[in-house]
Amino acid sequence: MLPQQYEMTGCLLHGLDKHMRIKWHWLRKEVKLGTLDPIYVKTQQQPADFLTKRLAEEPHWRCARMAGMSLN
C-alpha cells in the first residue's frame, strides 16, 4: 500500500491526521465500508494529468484523448 492508501484505510495515524478537514472524513468511512477501493494509477495511465500538471505537447494530447477530448 502507498502512504495515501494507508491514510484512507485508517492504518496510518499520526499528528497530522487531526488537521484533516472534516469534509474528507467521508472518504475514510467509505473505504472502511467497502464502497470505495483505492488503487494506484500510474501517471502514464492517468487522464486527469493534463488538467493538474504542466505537460509537454505529446503527453498533454495523449491525456486529453484518454479523457475523451479532441480538437474536432
Secondary structure, 3 states (H helix, E strand, C coil): CCHHHHHHHCCCCCHHHHHCCHHHHHHHHHHHHCCCCCCCCCHHHCCCHHHHCCCCHHHHHHHHHHCCCCCC
